Structures are given as C-alpha cells and as structure tokens.
Amino acid sequence: MQSINTWNTLFEGKYGDRGLSIYYEEDIIVSVVRPKDSTTAIVQLYKAFSVEGDIETFAETLPSQCIVYQKHFDIGEKNTYKFLILNTETEAIDGQDLNNYIEKKITQLNKTTGSIISIVKSYDIKLISLKMLPTNVKNIFFSDPFVVKALANQPISPDLSVMSSIDKLLLGKKNGVAINTSLETLNSVCVVNGTLDERVFAIKLICENYLLSFRKVVAFDSTGVFRTISYPQQKEELLSDFDMKVSPFGFPSNNYEYFKFKLPLHAIPKGAFINEFRFTGISQKIIDICYTSDIKDISELIDKIIRLDITDEITDFEKWRIIAKMNILNDKYGSCFGDTDISQVFENPYKNIGAGKIFQINTSDPFYVYYVFYMIKKISEETKEELLIVLPELPAVVNNSFIGNELITLLQQNPKLSYIISSEHLNDFLNKNITDVRIEMIYGNDAVIRYPEKDPLRLLLRPTLTSSNIDIKKE
C-alpha cells in the first residue's frame, strides 16, 4: 500500500488544539488527529458511496457504524444528493504504525461493504462507489465544508464549563430542573429493567461522566455496543433540549479483541477446569496433582502429566488417555493462554479527557468469566489512577461460585476502582446489594434512581454525547 503521505489532502489544519489531517484515495478517506507532544495518532477510516433510494431507512437496519450525508440544492430528487459513509471505530495508535493500521482497516471496510452489498440487493437502493462517480458529483461531496465536519469524528476537549463542572455533572432533568451528580455518588451502580438499548444508554451516560472527569473507562463488552462511545450523537438537537450547550463528540478508545491479552492457565480455578471438561475418576486425580498455581498454559500441564510417576492407580494407559484429551484442548484453546502484559491499557496520551478501553467478550466461550475476572484483578493490581470498570450484561461473572465473591470484594475494597453492572432483572444477581446505587429503566431515558438512605428519584436522563438508539423524552 502507498504511504498515506501520497494520498490527496482534503483538510489540513487545527482541530481544537490538535492537528487534524483528512486524506483520501479513490473511495477511502482517513482522518488523523495528532495530539500535541505525542507520537500517538487518533485515526478513523471511511468508505464513501453515492446513493439512490431511501438510504435513511436502510441505514437504521445496519449493524455497522455509518454516516448518511445529504446535500440539497433545489426542488426535486434530481437536485438532492445522498451519500453513505461507512466508518471504522476511532482508535489511538502509534503514529509509526499508521500505514499498516490503515491497510488493515481498509480490509475491514471492504469486508463490511461486501456484506452490505449482499443485503442492499433486496432493497430499491443503489450504491455507487465514490471512485466511480462523475467529477461534478465528486466535487459536490468534496467541496462541501460540512463534509469535513462530518468526517472530523474525533474527540476534542469539550468546554465543560457550559455543561457542568467536574464536581457537578449533569445527570438529567426533573420537572424541567437540572439534576446534577458527582462521581462520588456513582462509585457503584447497577442498571436493571428496560430493554438492552435502554440499559446500555444509562451505562454510557455514567461512562461519559467519568470520561469528562479525565478518568479511564474499562468496559468488558459482551454486547458489541460500547465501541460506539467513539461516535458522536447524531441528533445534536437532543442536547440543546436539555440545555447542554456543547456539540456531540466521541471519546478516544481502544478496542481489544477477545484474548488480545493472554490468560495464564492457573487463572482458571482447578475445580472450574475439572468441571468444565468433565474430568472424573483417575483423570480427575491426575489433573488435581498436576494443575498447580504456577501453571501458565496447557503445554506446561501436558509436560507435568508426562513426567508424573506411574503407580498402581495412575497407569501409563490412564496418563496417555488424558494426554490425548489435553492435546485436543491445546489445539483448540492453546493460543489463549500464557503470560499477561496489560501495560497498554494504562497508556493515555490525553490530558484533558478520559479514554475508553474496550475488551470484547464472547459469552459462548467457556473461559470468559475467568478472563474477565483475571483482567480486572490485573488492572486492580497495576493501576495507579482512578478508573471505572464496566460489566454490562455479565451477571454470570459476579455470580460465579469460584470467583464471584472474590471479584465483588476486589471491586468494593480497591479505592481506585468504581464499577457499573447491568442485567435485565435485579434477581439476575445473587447479591442484591452488590452496588450502592440502582438505576431502574422505565422507557427510553425515563428512569428511577435509588440512592442509599434516600427517597427514589424519578427523572429524565440527559441524552448521551455519543451515539445511542433510544427515544429521548424532553418532559
């Protein structure tokens, strides 16, 4: 791939106090923000199409992030130009890796495009790649300064004074009166009731308050939604309805694939390992002997079994029978286990805004509960700053008979950790008093907040600065 420096330049200048560059090559556009005094680049990629048909309705059905952009000149459809812009998440990367990162993300966008094209055939919609358009239509797209605003989907340091101070964060409204809160009252929060979108909305609002207060948010995301914390709210008018005199914006975030960080095998309790893979009889005894607290991966466990002395009970046949099973497990799961270095989770080039660290979680995997627990444990041990742990829709983690109580104790006793959890019902949690504050969703942004030793407070939660999919009531 050619260096980004050889691409066409759409914009070069300042974005807040940072340098912003927007480049394009055929139908691919790249925006790059370079924070002051940092080698890190904040990057987002876009793939653009001209559109014929009802793209607004179609876009609402897409699971992928996108921007629908329209330019209207005069009466009639022929004087209205529509564009669909697919975009990747906003990520902070080492500036030296920019070209490799762009190449990887172009592959991702092309894969997404293939999926969308296969779907769009069922609709009365036509997508035309930007590179295939006549020059006059390309010029309509590239010459419009509002395109630059749409593509500058990058986090800036907001003017917090027009919204609230750091110690006085807007939570919502009751009878037209602003309801503020502080982070001290949001140290531990449980969100229940409502739909998944409504619970995620409330969690993201809490996350934003932490990010606005220059703190990190570490989310273990089983929903696939929290990467949208990088994307601005598309309905800007919602903010003014709540007297929020600030433009929508996304927050910087890093998204980590499941098992991006390896897990030492001993992080899975011995009993849980035995139960998960149904070791019984002599096999269970062998695992009980060889599965020690220092074991890092399945290969080490196999080596220990091989070296295990033969006895009347532990025969050579029994050893090789379990080794055969362990080899199968190693082929399937071996790449997941090993040493863990999570230092990059604590990296943050931003001085005036927090950053999101999003761990993607696969709840169909047998190890996800222990993966979440171990990552939080490592973060708790290594963090030197206050941060928010987010556990959306993961009651199985805090309910787990092997690690649940230890996790709750860890979260409650580490003064640097705040946390928020959610599930459809309060009864999904074995410990009903797992948090101090409970938010019960009613409909949309209508919610009840229950603080300890206070009357319940019903209010309309403020809109999120980042992307959301719920109906917002004003009064």
C-alpha positions in Angstrom: 0.0 0.0 0.0 1.2 3.5 -0.8 2.1 5.7 2.1 -0.7 7.9 3.4 1.6 10.9 2.6 1.0 10.3 -1.1 -2.8 10.5 -0.8 -4.9 13.5 -1.7 -5.4 16.0 1.1 -9.0 17.1 1.9 -8.1 19.1 5.0 -5.0 20.1 6.9 -5.3 22.3 10.0 -6.2 22.5 13.6 -8.9 20.6 15.5 -9.2 22.2 18.9 -5.5 22.4 20.0 -4.6 19.3 17.9 -3.5 18.9 14.3 -6.1 17.3 12.0 -5.4 15.9 8.6 -8.0 14.3 6.3 -6.7 12.3 3.3 -8.5 10.4 0.6 -7.7 7.9 -2.1 -10.4 6.9 -4.5 -13.3 6.0 -2.1 -11.3 5.6 1.1 -11.0 8.6 3.5 -8.7 8.8 6.6 -8.9 11.3 9.3 -5.9 11.6 11.6 -5.6 13.7 14.8 -2.2 14.2 16.2 -2.3 15.3 19.9 0.3 17.8 20.9 3.6 16.5 22.2 2.7 12.9 21.4 3.7 10.2 18.9 0.1 8.8 19.1 -2.3 9.3 16.3 -6.1 9.2 16.6 -7.4 7.6 13.5 -10.7 6.8 11.8 -11.3 5.4 8.3 -14.3 5.9 6.0 -15.6 4.4 2.7 -18.0 6.6 0.8 -20.8 5.9 -1.7 -23.3 8.0 -3.6 -26.8 6.6 -3.0 -30.0 6.4 -4.9 -33.1 5.4 -2.9 -34.3 5.5 0.8 -30.9 5.1 2.4 -32.1 6.7 5.7 -34.4 3.8 6.5 -31.9 1.2 5.2 -29.1 2.7 7.4 -31.2 2.1 10.5 -31.1 -1.6 9.9 -27.3 -1.8 9.5 -25.3 -3.3 12.4 -22.3 -1.3 11.2 -21.5 2.3 12.0 -22.2 4.7 9.2 -23.0 8.4 8.3 -25.8 9.3 6.0 -25.0 12.7 4.3 -27.3 14.7 2.1 -26.8 17.9 0.0 -29.9 19.6 -1.3 -29.8 22.4 -4.0 -33.4 22.8 -5.3 -36.8 21.3 -5.6 -36.9 17.7 -6.8 -35.0 14.5 -6.2 -32.5 15.2 -9.0 -31.3 18.2 -7.0 -30.7 16.2 -3.9 -27.5 14.2 -3.5 -27.2 11.5 -0.9 -24.1 9.7 0.4 -23.5 6.7 2.6 -20.2 6.8 4.5 -19.2 3.6 6.3 -16.7 4.2 9.2 -14.5 2.3 11.5 -14.2 3.0 15.2 -12.0 5.8 16.4 -8.7 4.3 17.8 -5.4 5.7 19.2 -2.4 4.1 17.6 1.4 4.6 17.4 2.0 7.0 14.6 4.8 4.8 13.3 2.2 2.1 12.5 -0.2 4.3 10.6 0.2 2.8 7.2 -0.1 -0.8 8.4 -3.1 0.2 10.5 -4.8 1.8 7.5 -4.2 -1.2 5.3 -5.8 -3.5 8.0 -8.8 -1.2 8.4 -9.3 -0.9 4.6 -9.6 -4.7 4.5 -12.2 -4.5 7.3 -14.2 -1.8 5.4 -14.1 -3.9 2.2 -15.5 -6.9 4.1 -18.3 -4.7 5.6 -19.0 -3.4 2.1 -19.4 -6.9 0.8 -21.9 -7.7 3.5 -23.9 -4.6 2.8 -24.0 -5.1 -0.9 -25.4 -8.6 -0.5 -28.2 -7.1 1.7 -28.9 -4.0 -0.4 -29.9 -6.1 -3.4 -33.2 -6.8 -1.6 -34.0 -3.1 -1.4 -34.7 -0.4 -4.0 -31.4 1.2 -3.3 -28.3 1.7 -5.5 -24.8 2.3 -4.1 -22.2 3.8 -6.3 -18.6 3.9 -5.1 -17.2 7.4 -4.8 -14.4 6.5 -7.2 -16.9 5.6 -9.9 -18.8 8.9 -9.8 -18.6 11.7 -12.4 -16.4 14.6 -11.5 -19.3 17.0 -10.8 -20.8 14.7 -8.2 -17.4 14.1 -6.6 -17.0 17.8 -6.4 -20.3 18.2 -4.6 -19.1 15.8 -2.0 -15.5 17.1 -1.5 -16.2 20.8 -1.9 -18.8 21.0 0.9 -17.2 22.2 4.2 -19.8 20.3 6.2 -18.3 17.1 4.9 -15.1 17.9 6.8 -17.2 18.4 10.0 -18.9 15.0 9.4 -15.5 13.3 8.9 -13.9 15.1 11.9 -15.4 12.5 14.1 -12.7 12.8 16.7 -12.7 13.6 20.4 -11.8 17.1 21.5 -11.6 18.6 24.9 -15.1 20.0 25.4 -15.9 23.2 27.1 -17.1 21.6 30.3 -18.0 24.9 31.9 -21.0 25.3 29.7 -22.3 21.9 30.7 -21.2 21.4 34.2 -18.1 21.5 36.3 -16.0 18.4 37.1 -17.7 18.1 40.5 -21.1 18.8 39.2 -22.0 16.6 36.3 -25.4 16.8 34.6 -27.5 13.6 35.1 -30.8 14.7 33.7 -34.0 16.7 34.4 -37.0 16.5 36.7 -39.9 18.8 36.0 -37.6 21.0 33.9 -35.0 21.4 36.7 -31.4 20.1 36.1 -30.3 17.2 38.3 -26.6 17.1 38.8 -24.4 14.5 40.4 -20.8 13.9 41.3 -18.6 10.9 40.7 -18.6 10.1 44.5 -22.3 9.2 44.2 -21.7 6.9 41.2 -19.0 4.8 42.8 -21.0 1.6 42.3 -24.1 1.4 40.1 -26.4 -1.4 39.0 -28.7 -0.8 35.9 -31.8 -3.0 35.6 -35.2 -3.2 33.8 -36.0 -1.8 30.4 -34.6 -3.0 27.1 -30.9 -3.7 26.4 -30.6 -0.5 24.5 -32.0 1.5 27.4 -29.7 -0.1 29.9 -26.7 0.5 27.6 -27.8 4.1 27.2 -27.7 4.6 31.0 -24.4 2.9 31.4 -22.9 5.1 28.6 -24.2 8.2 30.4 -22.3 7.1 33.5 -19.2 6.3 31.4 -19.3 9.8 29.9 -19.4 11.4 33.3 -16.2 9.6 34.2 -14.6 10.4 30.8 -15.4 14.0 31.2 -13.7 13.9 34.5 -10.4 12.7 32.9 -10.8 9.1 34.0 -10.4 5.9 32.1 -13.3 3.6 31.5 -12.6 -0.1 31.1 -15.6 -2.0 29.6 -15.9 -5.8 29.3 -18.3 -5.7 26.4 -20.4 -8.7 25.6 -23.0 -6.6 23.7 -20.7 -5.2 20.9 -22.2 -1.7 21.6 -19.6 0.1 23.6 -17.3 0.8 20.7 -19.9 3.5 19.8 -18.5 5.6 22.7 -16.2 6.8 19.9 -19.0 8.1 17.8 -20.8 11.4 18.3 -24.6 11.6 19.0 -26.2 12.0 15.5 -29.2 14.0 16.9 -27.5 17.2 18.0 -30.8 18.9 18.8 -31.3 16.5 21.7 -28.5 18.2 23.6 -30.0 21.7 23.3 -33.3 20.3 24.5 -31.6 19.6 27.8 -29.7 22.9 27.9 -26.4 21.2 27.0 -24.6 23.9 25.2 -22.0 21.5 23.8 -21.7 19.7 20.5 -21.8 15.9 20.3 -18.5 14.2 20.3 -16.9 10.8 20.6 -14.3 9.8 23.1 -11.0 8.2 22.3 -11.0 4.5 22.8 -9.0 1.3 22.2 -10.9 -1.9 21.3 -9.2 -5.1 22.3 -10.3 -8.4 20.6 -11.2 -11.3 22.9 -8.0 -12.8 24.3 -5.9 -10.0 22.9 -4.2 -10.4 26.3 -3.4 -13.9 27.2 -4.6 -15.6 30.3 -2.4 -17.8 32.5 -4.0 -21.2 32.8 -3.9 -21.0 36.6 -6.3 -18.1 36.5 -9.0 -20.7 35.9 -9.6 -22.3 39.3 -8.7 -26.0 39.3 -12.2 -27.1 40.3 -13.7 -25.0 37.4 -11.2 -26.5 34.9 -12.1 -30.0 36.1 -15.9 -29.3 36.0 -15.7 -27.6 32.6 -14.1 -30.5 30.8 -15.7 -33.3 32.9 -12.6 -34.9 34.3 -13.6 -37.8 36.5 -12.1 -40.8 38.3 -8.3 -41.2 37.7 -8.3 -38.4 35.2 -9.5 -36.0 37.9 -6.8 -37.2 40.3 -4.1 -36.6 37.6 -5.4 -33.1 37.0 -5.6 -32.5 40.7 -1.9 -33.4 41.1 -0.5 -31.6 38.0 -2.7 -28.4 37.9 -0.6 -26.2 40.1 -0.9 -22.5 40.9 2.1 -21.5 38.7 1.0 -23.2 35.5 0.8 -20.9 32.5 -0.6 -22.9 29.6 -1.9 -26.3 28.5 1.5 -27.3 27.2 3.0 -27.0 30.7 0.2 -29.1 32.1 0.8 -31.8 29.5 4.5 -31.8 30.3 3.7 -32.3 34.0 1.4 -35.2 33.2 4.1 -36.8 31.1 6.6 -36.6 34.0 4.1 -37.9 36.5 5.3 -41.1 38.1 3.4 -44.3 37.3 1.6 -46.0 40.2 -0.9 -48.9 40.5 -3.7 -46.4 40.2 -2.2 -43.9 37.8 -1.2 -46.3 35.0 0.6 -45.4 31.7 -2.7 -46.0 29.9 -4.5 -43.5 32.1 -1.8 -40.9 31.6 -1.9 -41.2 27.8 -5.6 -41.2 27.7 -5.8 -37.8 29.5 -2.8 -36.5 27.4 -4.8 -37.3 24.3 -7.7 -35.2 25.6 -5.3 -32.4 26.7 -3.8 -32.3 23.2 -7.2 -31.7 21.7 -7.8 -28.9 24.2 -4.4 -27.4 23.4 -5.2 -27.4 19.7 -8.5 -25.5 20.4 -7.5 -23.2 23.2 -3.7 -23.2 23.4 -3.3 -19.7 21.9 -5.4 -18.2 24.7 -3.0 -19.0 27.5 0.4 -17.6 28.6 1.9 -14.5 30.2 -0.1 -11.4 30.5 1.1 -7.8 30.0 -1.7 -5.2 30.2 0.5 -2.1 30.4 -1.0 -0.7 27.2 -4.4 -0.5 29.0 -2.9 2.3 31.2 -1.5 4.3 28.3 -3.3 7.6 27.7 -1.9 10.5 25.5 -4.8 12.8 26.5 -4.5 15.3 29.3 -8.0 16.9 29.2 -10.3 14.0 28.6 -10.6 10.3 29.6 -10.2 7.3 27.3 -12.1 4.1 26.8 -10.5 0.7 26.9 -13.0 -1.8 25.5 -12.4 -5.6 25.9 -14.6 -7.6 23.5 -16.1 -10.6 25.4 -17.5 -13.8 23.9 -20.0 -15.3 26.4 -20.2 -18.5 24.4 -16.6 -19.2 25.3 -16.2 -21.4 28.5 -13.4 -19.2 29.8 -14.9 -15.8 29.5 -15.9 -15.5 33.2 -12.3 -16.2 34.4 -10.9 -14.0 31.6 -13.0 -11.0 32.8 -12.1 -11.7 36.5 -8.3 -12.0 35.8 -8.1 -8.9 33.7 -9.9 -6.9 36.4 -7.6 -8.4 39.0 -4.5 -7.4 37.0 -5.9 -3.9 36.4 -6.7 -3.6 40.1 -3.1 -4.6 41.0 -1.4 -2.3 38.4 -3.5 0.8 38.1 -2.1 4.0 39.6 -5.2 6.1 38.8 -8.9 6.0 39.4 -11.0 4.3 36.7 -14.4 2.9 36.0 -14.9 -0.9 35.4 -18.0 -1.6 33.3 -19.6 -5.1 33.3 -22.7 -4.8 31.0 -25.0 -7.8 30.9 -22.5 -10.1 32.8 -24.3 -11.3 35.9 -22.6 -14.7 35.4 -19.3 -13.2 36.3 -20.3 -11.8 39.7 -22.5 -14.8 40.4 -19.8 -17.4 39.6 -19.3 -19.8 42.5 -15.5 -19.9 42.0 -14.6 -16.2 41.6 -17.7 -14.2 42.1 -17.2 -13.3 45.8 -13.6 -12.5 45.3 -14.4 -10.2 42.4 -17.0 -8.3 44.4 -14.6 -7.9 47.3 -11.9 -6.7 44.9 -14.2 -4.1 43.4 -15.5 -2.9 46.7 -12.2 -2.7 48.6 -10.0 -1.0 46.0 -10.5 2.7 46.3 -9.2 3.4 42.8 -12.0 1.3 41.2 -15.6 2.3 40.6 -17.9 -0.1 38.8 -21.2 -0.4 37.0 -23.0 -3.6 36.2 -26.3 -4.4 34.4 -28.8 -7.1 33.6 -32.5 -7.3 32.7 -33.7 -8.1 36.2 -32.3 -7.4 39.7 -32.9 -11.0 40.5 -30.3 -11.9 37.9 -27.8 -11.0 40.7 -27.5 -13.4 43.6 -26.2 -10.5 45.8 -29.0 -7.8 45.5 -26.8 -5.3 47.5 -23.8 -5.6 45.1 -23.9 -1.8 44.5 -24.9 1.3 46.4 -26.9 2.9 43.6 -29.5 1.3 41.4 -30.9 2.7 38.2 -34.2 1.2 37.1 -35.1 2.0 33.4 -38.8 2.6 32.6 -38.9 3.6 29.0 -36.3 5.5 26.9 -34.5 7.9 29.1 -37.2 7.8 31.8 -35.6 6.2 34.9 -35.7 5.9 38.7 -32.5 6.2 40.6 -32.3 4.7 44.1 -29.6 6.1 46.3 -28.9 4.5 49.7 -31.0 6.0 52.5 -32.8 8.5 50.2 -36.2 8.5 48.5 -36.2 7.2 45.0 -35.7 9.9 42.3 -37.5 9.7 39.0 -36.1 11.8 36.2 -35.3 12.0 32.5 -31.7 11.1 32.0 -29.9 13.5 29.7 -29.0 12.5 26.1 -25.6 10.9 25.7 -22.9 12.9 23.8 -22.2 9.7 22.0 -24.3 7.5 19.7 -27.5 6.0 21.1 -30.6 4.3 19.8 -33.4 5.2 22.2 -36.3 7.6 22.2 -35.4 10.6 24.3 -38.2 12.4 26.2 -37.8 16.1 26.9 -40.6 16.3 29.6 
